[in-house]
């Protein structure tokens, strides 16, 4: 973590990273999501030396909530995320299940 981060920003980074890992993201992707979120918040509050216009003039990541994540159509967890949860719960036959079947087996329909 950069030395410019406050203790609160370090805690936020860890929380976001852990949340992303729990959703099934890889550790590298989880670190990237967490760092981007904290750095955007720093830019919006004027703590960074350089900041893009989209960082300072846009909604905060917490307000935006994935509105521009590039996904179209139905939202929700991916098949791989559902599969990882089914694996944790030791659900039989998960490897051959579709996304809908996994969601049903996990009680998410």
Secondary structure, 3 states (H helix, E strand, C coil): CCCCCCHHHHHHHHHHHHHHHHCCCCHHHHHHHHHHHHHHHHHHCCCCCCCCHHHHHCCCHHHHCCCCCCCCCCCCCCHHHHHHHHHHCCCCCHHHCCHHHHHHHCCCC
